[in-house]
Amino acid sequence: LNRCKDVSVSFWNPYWMLPTGVCAVNCFWESAFRHQVGTWSPAGTSKNSSWRMHLAVVACGQRLEETLTMLKSAVIFSQKPLHFHIFAEDELHAKFNSSLETWKTAFHQKFSHTIYPITFPAETAVVWKKLFKPCASQRLFLPLILKNVDSLLYVDTDILFLRPMDDIWAFLEDFNHTQIAGMAPEHEEPRIGWYNRFARHPYYGKTGINSGVMLMNMTRIRKKYFKCYGIFYIPKQSEE
């Protein structure tokens, strides 16, 4: 059996090791073949505002090229138009803007973008910026900053899209009336998970959840959890 001739081949292994007899030629591309290409309107021209998908990312330090690679993969595969919400340090703004503007002709205005400065509450900005990784905590403030965005997909800079973002965006329609976000477990194998072995703070489930990809209903989050800035507190770091 020649598996390479069948474009429907789909195989997932968390460590990207394909077993003998499975051809990898079409594994990354078969999702694109499954999607019927329909008519498309440039970003901003749709009469239905829900037609556009919103993607957010936070980039600090040496993450420019990595972030641009992620954004390009999202544009290449996605069917619906996108709007990028890019939070970056000031010195990266011009480089992001010039790169994205050159893409718009090539991708026929398939996306639009907004670039924001890194923003934290003034009195605790230094602590928030250095918490866990540089600027990582910026994602906690997205519902407060993007007040006019109903739903959003946040991803880390090291994410690479191998199928349309439309697929994960469709999960928003499966949310029940109480669900506010969708995330995946941090690890599939508890024996080598990070949270269950090293974390000193509370975490969800057996291995924690991965905040590198978060699908959020921002309206529900704002109504239920982000009524004021007082909800945020600065975690005390252990001295041990």
C-alpha positions as a printed Julia matrix, in Angstrom:
240×3 Matrix{Float64}:
   0.0    0.0    0.0
   1.47   3.33  -1.04
   0.37   5.76   1.65
   1.83   8.74  -0.24
  -0.86   8.52  -2.94
  -3.67   9.1   -0.47
  -4.03  12.81   0.35
  -6.35  11.96   3.24
  -3.48  10.6    5.31
  -3.54  12.14   8.75
  -1.33  11.03  11.61
  -0.55  12.73  14.9
   2.32  11.91  17.17
   3.28  14.36  19.94
   6.97  13.93  19.19
   6.66  14.04  15.38
   8.03  10.54  14.94
   6.13   8.72  12.18
   6.01   4.93  12.31
   7.3    2.72   9.53
   4.92   2.59   6.58
   3.45   6.07   7.03
   4.52   8.62   4.44
   5.02  12.16   5.71
   4.71  13.86   2.31
   1.07  14.82   2.69
   0.71  14.85   6.48
   1.22  18.6    6.78
  -0.83  19.48   3.73
  -3.83  17.15   3.86
  -5.83  19.55   6.03
  -5.69  22.13   3.26
  -7.13  19.64   0.76
 -10.11  18.96   3.04
 -11.22  22.59   2.99
 -13.32  23.77   0.1
 -12.03  27.08  -1.16
 -14.93  29.5   -1.43
 -15.36  33.12  -2.34
 -13.48  35.53  -0.12
 -13.85  39.2    0.67
 -10.9   41.39   1.72
 -10.54  42.15   5.41
 -12.87  44.88   6.51
 -15.34  44.5    3.64
 -17.57  41.87   5.19
 -20.98  42.99   6.31
 -20.81  40.51   9.19
 -18.15  41.55  11.74
 -17.96  37.98  13.05
 -16.49  36.93   9.7
 -13.05  38.22  10.72
 -10.9   36.18  13.09
  -8.73  37.87  15.72
  -5.24  36.61  16.54
  -3.05  38.08  19.31
   0.63  37.62  20.08
   3.16  39.19  22.43
   6.73  39.7   21.2
   9.67  40.9   23.27
  13.42  40.7   22.83
  14.7   38.66  19.88
  11.29  37.32  18.81
  10.67  39.37  15.67
  11.47  36.75  13.02
   9.86  33.96  15.0
   6.66  35.99  15.35
   6.57  36.89  11.66
   6.93  33.21  10.77
   3.95  32.36  12.98
   1.84  35.17  11.47
   2.68  34.15   7.91
   1.69  30.55   8.59
  -1.66  31.78   9.89
  -2.27  33.86   6.75
  -1.23  31.12   4.33
  -3.61  28.48   5.65
  -6.6   30.46   6.92
  -9.77  30.82   4.88
 -11.41  33.78   6.62
  -9.7   37.19   6.86
  -7.6   37.85   9.95
  -6.84  40.77  12.21
  -3.53  40.59  14.07
  -3.19  42.21  17.5
   0.57  42.46  18.04
   1.91  43.54  21.44
   5.6   44.37  21.15
   8.36  46.46  22.64
   8.67  49.91  21.07
  11.87  49.14  19.14
  10.09  46.33  17.26
   7.09  48.33  16.04
   8.61  49.74  12.86
  10.03  46.38  11.8
   6.71  44.62  12.35
   4.81  47.29  10.46
   7.14  47.37   7.45
   7.14  43.57   7.09
   3.37  43.24   7.38
   2.69  46.07   4.94
   4.76  44.31   2.27
   2.69  41.16   2.76
  -0.65  42.81   2.09
  -0.16  43.01  -1.65
   1.05  39.42  -1.87
  -1.86  38.14   0.2
  -4.45  40.41  -1.45
  -5.32  42.27   1.75
  -6.24  39.01   3.47
  -5.37  40.46   6.87
  -5.14  43.68   8.81
  -3.1   44.45  11.9
  -2.74  46.69  14.93
   0.49  47.08  16.9
   0.33  47.91  20.61
   2.97  48.79  23.21
   3.61  46.46  26.11
   1.29  47.75  28.84
   1.06  46.89  32.53
  -0.4   48.7   35.57
   2.07  51.51  36.27
   2.64  50.75  39.95
   3.64  47.11  39.31
   4.86  47.22  35.71
   8.41  46.04  36.47
   7.19  42.97  38.35
   4.63  41.99  35.71
   7.09  42.32  32.84
   9.61  39.99  34.45
   7.1   37.44  35.73
   7.91  33.93  34.34
   9.29  35.11  30.97
   9.77  38.61  29.46
   6.32  40.1   28.78
   4.59  36.71  29.2
   2.03  38.14  31.62
   0.83  40.68  29.04
  -1.7   38.07  27.87
  -3.52  38.36  31.21
  -4.55  41.91  30.37
  -5.89  41.3   26.85
  -9.59  41.4   27.85
  -9.03  44.81  29.42
  -7.0   46.28  26.58
  -8.97  44.9   23.63
 -12.34  46.06  24.9
 -14.04  45.95  21.5
 -12.93  42.42  20.6
 -15.54  39.77  21.33
 -13.43  36.64  20.76
  -9.71  36.08  20.33
  -7.1   33.41  19.75
  -3.87  34.12  21.64
  -0.74  32.19  20.64
   2.9   32.27  21.67
   5.53  33.36  19.17
   6.86  29.81  18.67
   3.55  28.45  17.35
   3.36  27.36  13.71
   0.02  26.86  11.95
  -0.13  23.71   9.81
  -3.86  23.98   9.06
  -6.38  26.82   8.85
  -6.94  28.87  11.98
 -10.62  28.54  11.04
 -10.56  25.03  12.53
  -9.72  26.15  16.06
 -11.87  29.29  15.7
 -14.87  27.02  15.03
 -14.65  25.7   18.6
 -16.14  29.0   19.79
 -19.48  27.8   18.43
 -19.22  24.7   20.62
 -18.84  26.7   23.86
 -21.8   26.3   26.2
 -23.25  29.27  28.09
 -20.68  29.05  30.91
 -17.45  28.3   29.04
 -15.09  31.24  28.53
 -11.91  29.73  27.05
 -10.42  26.67  25.42
  -6.92  25.34  26.14
  -5.03  22.07  25.9
  -3.2   20.13  28.63
   0.37  21.25  29.22
   1.65  17.73  28.67
   0.36  14.38  27.44
   2.72  12.27  29.57
   2.54  13.05  33.35
   5.88  11.37  34.02
   7.72  14.13  32.16
   5.28  17.0   32.76
   6.58  20.27  34.21
   3.77  21.45  36.48
   3.17  18.16  38.27
   6.91  17.78  38.94
   8.14  21.3   39.67
   5.32  23.81  40.16
   4.9   25.36  43.6
   1.65  27.09  42.73
  -1.82  25.63  42.05
  -2.47  24.31  38.54
  -5.39  22.72  36.72
  -5.81  18.98  36.28
  -3.01  16.42  36.35
  -0.45  18.27  34.23
  -1.73  21.87  34.1
  -2.89  23.66  30.96
  -0.85  25.24  28.19
  -1.32  29.01  27.95
   0.61  29.15  24.68
  -2.63  28.69  22.73
  -5.77  30.22  24.26
  -9.12  30.56  22.51
 -11.1   33.13  24.48
 -14.59  34.55  24.6
 -13.42  37.98  25.73
 -16.9   39.36  26.35
 -17.68  36.64  28.88
 -14.28  37.03  30.54
 -14.79  40.78  30.98
 -18.29  40.35  32.39
 -17.41  37.61  34.84
 -13.79  38.06  35.86
 -12.38  41.44  34.83
 -14.73  44.02  36.32
 -11.85  46.04  37.75
  -8.05  46.09  37.93
  -8.24  45.11  41.58
  -8.6   41.48  40.58
  -4.9   41.31  39.78
  -2.33  40.62  42.46
   1.41  40.14  42.45
   2.37  36.52  43.29
   4.96  36.25  46.02
   8.03  34.43  44.81
   9.45  31.78  47.11
  12.88  32.62  48.53
  13.82  28.96  48.78
